[in-house]
Amino acid sequence: MSRDDDLFDEVGRLLGARGSWLLEASSTPGVPPAWCLDVEGELVLSVSVDGGAVTVYLPDIDREVAVGDLGGLTAWLDANEAGYRRA
């Protein structure tokens, strides 16, 4: 297993415990899957792992936030996730 695979699995365990996060496969060949937060049928956040780094994508403003690692993702979600759940 690669470093990205291990980190992706760790991200999955973290997000699975938070509820409403789903694993979405990419329809584009070569693009890794992402964990997605679905609120009332709408994608509001996605989290991906590439090159050993974790990134949060904000589709409403088409912006990526590099959070670095699992600790950075946890801190970002603790500070921001609730606002997206109320979107």
Backbone as a ProteinNet text record, in pm:
[ID]
protein_1_A
[PRIMARY]
MSRDDDLFDEVGRLLGARGSWLLEASSTPGVPPAWCLDVEGELVLSVSVDGGAVTVYLPDIDREVAVGDLGGLTAWLDANEAGYRRA
[TERTIARY]
83.9	0	88.9	50.2	130.1	98.4	181.5	159.5	24.6	-9	-138.8	-254.2	-240.7	-347.1	-366.8	-257.2	-266.5	-332.4	-289.2	-345.7	-492.8	-527.3	-666.6	-754.2	-702.5	-776.7	-796.7	-693.2	-704.4	-808.5	-806.8	-905.9	-1045.6	-1061.7	-1191	-1242.8	-1153.7	-1195.5	-1240.1	-1165.8	-1201.8	-1337.3	-1355.9	-1479.3	-1597.8	-1575.5	-1683.2	-1742.8	-1660	-1707.2	-1788.5	-1776.1	-1846.8	-1986.2	-2015	-2145.7	-2165.8	-2245.2	-2283.5	-2171.3	-2054.2	-1945.5	-1953	-1937.8	-1946.3	-1820.8	-1780.6	-1668.8	-1721.4	-1665.2	-1706.7	-1589.7	-1611	-1509.6	-1508.7	-1392.6	-1381.5	-1419	-1488.1	-1521.5	-1408.4	-1307.5	-1193	-1079.4	-1032.3	-923.6	-800.2	-740.3	-619.1	-642.8	-766.5	-798.6	-845.4	-783	-818.9	-959.6	-1017.3	-1148.7	-1140.8	-1256.2	-1261.7	-1371.4	-1352.4	-1457.2	-1540.5	-1672.2	-1761	-1866.1	-1889.6	-1996.2	-2118.3	-2224.2	-2349	-2451.3	-2505.8	-2608.9	-2733.4	-2838.6	-2965.7	-2947	-2863.2	-2842.3	-2744.8	-2678.1	-2583.8	-2444.3	-2344.8	-2205.9	-2162.8	-2118.8	-2077	-1927.6	-1864.3	-1720.4	-1669.3	-1544.8	-1481	-1338.1	-1288.5	-1154.2	-1080.1	-959.7	-878.5	-736.7	-663.9	-525.4	-442.3	-333.1	-243.7	-104.2	-6.5	131	155.2	80.3	97.7	35.9	-45.7	-108.8	-260.4	-330.7	-476.8	-525.2	-627	-684.8	-836.2	-895	-1039.9	-1080.9	-1179.8	-1231.3	-1366.5	-1382.8	-1506	-1574.9	-1669.6	-1728.6	-1808.4	-1864.7	-1946.1	-1863.5	-1732.7	-1646	-1529.4	-1534	-1431.7	-1291.4	-1269.8	-1141.9	-1094.4	-963.2	-901.3	-827.4	-837.7	-767.2	-672.7	-543.4	-444.5	-438	-474.4	-472.7	-355.3	-282	-159	-175.2	-215.5	-220.4	-350.7	-359.9	-482.2	-513	-410.3	-429.8	-481.3	-428	-474.6	-618.2	-652.7	-790.9	-885.3	-847.7	-931.6	-954.1	-848	-859.4	-949.2	-932.4	-1012.4	-1160.1	-1186.1	-1325	-1387	-1312.4	-1365	-1404.6	-1329.8	-1355.9	-1461.6	-1480.4	-1562.3	-1678.5	-1670.8	-1768.6	-1911.8	-1937.2	-2074.2	-2142.4	-2069.3	-2125.9	-2169.2	-2098.4	-2136.8	-2252.4	-2266.5	-2378.4	-2510.1	-2503.5	-2623.7	-2651	-2564.5	-2576.9	-2708.7
-118.1	0	125	226.7	348.9	441.5	540.5	641.1	710.5	745.3	807.9	715.2	586.4	490.1	482.5	476.1	470.6	597.2	712.8	839.3	849.8	805.7	808.4	721.8	606.1	519	586.8	655.7	728.4	839.8	911.8	1017.9	956.3	842.4	774.7	737.1	688.1	653.9	779	887.5	1012.9	1063.6	1069.3	1124	1031.3	901.2	805.8	823.8	860.1	880.9	1009.7	1101.2	1229.2	1222.2	1120.4	1103.4	1189.9	1140.6	1207.2	1217.8	1163.6	1163.4	1034.3	1045.1	931.5	922.5	802.5	781.8	787.6	877	893.2	859.9	765.5	732.8	841.6	866.2	965.2	901.7	976.9	927.2	955.1	1028.3	1061.2	964.1	889.4	795	864.7	799.8	853.2	952.3	996.8	1089.1	1005.9	1027	944.6	974.7	879.7	903.8	1012.7	1060.6	1165.2	1131.8	1178.6	1170.6	1296	1282.3	1394.9	1409.2	1533.4	1563.8	1605.2	1527.1	1550.6	1604.4	1721.4	1781.1	1799.8	1726.5	1732.7	1713.8	1615.3	1581.4	1670.3	1761	1852	1832.9	1821.7	1812.3	1948.3	1952.5	2080.2	2084	1968.7	1959.7	1828.8	1828.3	1700.6	1704.2	1587.1	1573.3	1470.3	1506.6	1414.2	1409.9	1307.9	1288.5	1272.5	1349.3	1337.8	1380.2	1300.2	1333.8	1342.4	1264.4	1264.3	1383.3	1461	1578.9	1571.5	1627.6	1628.7	1766.4	1764.2	1887.5	1882.2	1994.9	2010.5	2096.7	2050.5	2127.4	2185.8	2316	2388.7	2418.6	2334	2349.9	2479.1	2532.6	2653.4	2773.4	2773.7	2884.1	2834	2706	2644.3	2672.9	2636.5	2663.6	2540.1	2516.8	2409.2	2468.6	2399.6	2439.7	2327.3	2354.2	2254	2252.1	2138	2125.7	2041.5	1982.7	1912.2	1767.4	1744.9	1609	1585.2	1471.2	1435.6	1535.7	1580.7	1680.7	1811.5	1853.1	1975.3	1962.5	1844.3	1820.8	1826.1	1761.3	1762.2	1905.7	1984.7	2123.6	2204.1	2186	2260.7	2222	2093.1	2048	2096.6	2089.3	2136.5	2283.7	2362.2	2504.6	2539.9	2454.1	2492.4	2400.9	2274.8	2176.7	2211	2256.6	2284.7	2387.3	2486.9	2587.2	2528.9	2428.1	2364.2	2268.3	2212.4	2123.1	2200.9	2329.9	2413	2480.4	2455.2	2521.8	2492.1
0	0	0	-75.7	-82.8	34.1	49.5	154.3	134.5	9.8	-18.8	18.9	-11.8	21.8	172.6	247.6	393.3	448.2	399	445.3	405.9	285.9	240.6	330.7	372	463.4	599.1	648.8	775.4	764.7	653.3	629.3	629.2	564.6	559.2	697.4	782.2	918.4	994.4	980	1045.8	997.1	865.4	810.1	832.6	828.3	853.8	992.4	1087.5	1224.8	1238.3	1141.2	1147.2	1084.1	1006.2	943.9	820.2	726.8	601.1	498.4	528	430.6	350.6	217.9	127.2	42.3	7.7	-82.9	-224.9	-304.7	-444.3	-535.9	-625.3	-725.3	-831.9	-887.6	-994.4	-1127.4	-1211.1	-1344.9	-1443.1	-1398.2	-1482.6	-1453.3	-1554.5	-1531.8	-1473.9	-1373.9	-1313.1	-1200.5	-1182.2	-1074.3	-955	-839.3	-724	-672.9	-597.9	-539.2	-432.9	-389.8	-287.7	-188.1	-66.2	35.2	21.4	14.7	-11.8	97.1	137.8	232.9	153.7	169.6	98.5	198.6	169.7	254.4	168.5	202.7	130.4	-19.7	-55.5	-195.1	-270.1	-200.1	-264.9	-206.9	-296.1	-254	-200.3	-74.6	-16.4	15.1	32.8	56.7	0.4	-43.2	-74.1	-23.8	10.8	65.7	-17.3	-60.1	-138	-81.7	-123.1	-82.6	-208.1	-216.8	-330.9	-287.3	-320.8	-285.9	-136.6	-58.5	85.9	156.3	84.7	143.1	128.3	225.8	227.2	181	94.1	41.4	55.7	95.7	102	-17.1	-90.9	-205.5	-167.1	-193.5	-165.3	-298	-340.2	-473.2	-491.8	-385.4	-400.2	-445	-413.3	-456.4	-542.9	-580.7	-665.2	-611.3	-485.1	-419.5	-345.9	-350.2	-274.7	-155.4	-42.3	79.3	116.7	112.1	151.8	303.4	363.2	508.4	556.5	464	495.9	535	658.4	709.7	785.1	850.5	922	1034.1	1104.1	1209.6	1153.5	1038.4	973.4	925.8	874.6	830.8	950.1	1059.5	1179.4	1227.4	1233.7	1279.2	1184.9	1052.7	956.5	968.6	978.8	991.6	1122.4	1231.3	1359.8	1352.7	1276.8	1265.4	1160.8	1058.2	943.1	905.1	938.7	888.1	924.6	1045.9	1089.2	998.8	954.1	863.6	731	682.8	556.6	575.4	691.5	718.7	722.6	753.2	756.8	623	525.4	393.9	328.1
[MASK]
+++++++++++++++++++++++++++++++++++++++++++++++++++++++++++++++++++++++++++++++++++++++

